Amino acid sequence: MHPFSMAKIKKFQFPLWSVLPLCIAGLGLSFSKAPTQAQLTIEGITSIRGSVRVALYNKPEGFTEPKKAVHLKSVSVESATVIVDLNVPPGRYAVAVFHDENNNGVLDKNAFGLPTEAYGFSNNARGRFGPPDFNSCVVEIGPNTKNSIKVR
């Protein structure tokens, strides 16, 4: 008997219904938004130490809560201007950043709850008594998008 006889080949045939879910799953993946390269320039750094922490949010619920961010990134500070490359799906995001001078991973605050480290938001939005609202910070991020935020 030949090693590739029809009897052996039939033994490995699968019914169409067994591979159909895999085909459908593959179609779903092809329609998802592919990550795009965008650039964020952080300006206003006053001390060349620590890191800049960046958080992107795609909905108002949990805005400014790092655990609710859809993308987090940390970049070492080496000059007064820091360039952050973002590889995220195209869409509308609100961006929050802060200069973590002591690299402890949190925005330090004084006894009154006011930030002691520089921070900023997309569109350079500012809040009156706290962070600005989500909608005032929303920016469109797409292929080769460039945005800048000044920290204060």
C-alpha positions in Angstrom: 0.0 0.0 0.0 1.3 3.5 -0.9 2.0 5.7 2.2 -0.4 8.3 0.9 -3.3 6.0 0.1 -6.9 7.4 0.1 -7.7 5.3 3.2 -5.1 7.2 5.3 -6.1 10.6 3.9 -9.8 10.0 4.6 -8.9 9.2 8.2 -7.7 12.8 8.7 -10.6 14.6 7.0 -12.7 17.0 9.2 -16.3 17.8 8.7 -16.9 21.4 7.5 -18.8 22.3 10.7 -15.7 21.6 12.8 -13.5 24.3 11.0 -16.3 26.8 10.4 -15.9 28.5 13.9 -12.2 29.0 13.2 -13.0 30.6 9.8 -15.5 33.0 11.4 -13.1 33.9 14.2 -10.4 34.7 11.5 -12.8 37.0 9.7 -13.5 38.9 13.0 -9.8 39.5 13.5 -9.4 41.0 10.1 -12.0 43.7 10.7 -10.5 44.9 14.0 -8.7 48.3 14.0 -5.0 47.8 13.6 -2.7 49.7 15.9 -1.4 53.0 14.5 1.8 54.9 15.2 1.1 58.3 16.8 3.4 60.8 18.5 2.9 62.8 21.7 5.2 65.6 22.7 5.4 66.5 26.4 6.7 70.0 27.0 7.4 72.0 30.1 9.6 69.5 32.0 11.5 71.5 34.6 13.9 68.8 36.0 15.7 66.2 34.0 15.0 63.2 36.2 12.3 60.6 36.6 9.7 59.5 34.0 6.8 60.9 32.2 3.7 58.7 32.7 1.0 58.6 30.0 -2.5 57.2 30.2 -5.1 57.0 27.4 -8.8 56.7 28.1 -11.5 56.0 25.6 -14.6 56.7 27.8 -15.5 59.1 30.6 -16.0 56.4 33.2 -12.8 56.2 35.2 -11.1 59.1 33.4 -7.9 59.8 35.4 -7.9 56.5 37.1 -4.8 54.5 35.9 -6.6 51.2 36.3 -9.3 52.3 33.9 -6.8 53.5 31.2 -6.8 51.5 27.9 -3.1 52.2 27.4 -0.3 53.1 29.8 3.2 54.1 29.0 6.2 55.4 30.9 9.2 57.2 29.3 12.4 58.3 30.9 13.0 62.0 31.1 16.2 63.0 29.3 15.4 66.6 28.3 12.8 69.4 28.8 10.8 67.9 26.0 9.8 64.2 25.9 8.6 62.4 22.8 6.3 59.5 23.4 5.5 57.1 20.6 2.1 55.5 20.9 1.0 52.3 19.2 -2.7 52.2 19.7 -5.8 51.6 17.6 -7.1 54.7 15.8 -9.9 56.4 17.8 -10.9 59.1 20.2 -8.9 59.3 23.4 -8.4 61.6 26.3 -4.8 61.7 27.4 -3.5 62.4 30.9 0.2 62.8 31.7 2.4 63.6 34.7 6.1 64.0 35.4 6.9 61.4 37.9 10.1 63.0 39.2 10.8 60.5 41.9 9.7 57.4 39.8 7.3 56.2 42.5 4.6 55.5 40.0 2.0 57.9 41.4 1.2 61.6 41.1 2.4 63.0 44.4 0.2 65.4 46.3 0.6 67.8 49.3 -1.4 67.7 52.5 -4.3 69.6 50.8 -4.5 67.0 48.0 -2.9 69.4 45.4 -0.4 67.8 43.0 3.3 68.5 43.7 4.4 67.0 40.4 3.7 68.6 36.9 0.8 67.2 35.0 -1.3 67.9 31.9 -4.1 66.7 29.6 -4.7 66.5 25.9 -5.9 69.8 24.3 -4.0 71.3 27.3 -7.3 71.3 29.1 -7.4 72.4 32.7 -10.0 71.9 35.4 -11.1 74.5 37.9 -11.1 72.4 41.1 -9.7 69.1 39.9 -9.1 67.4 36.6 -10.9 68.6 33.4 -13.8 66.6 32.1 -13.3 63.8 29.7 -14.9 65.6 26.7 -12.6 68.6 26.9 -9.6 66.3 26.6 -10.7 64.1 23.7 -8.4 64.1 20.7 -8.5 62.0 17.5 -5.6 59.6 17.2 -4.9 58.1 13.8 -2.0 57.2 11.5 0.9 59.6 12.1 -1.0 61.9 14.5 1.0 64.4 16.4 -0.2 66.0 19.6 1.5 68.0 22.3 0.8 68.5 26.0 2.4 71.1 28.3 2.8 70.0 31.9 2.5 72.5 34.7 
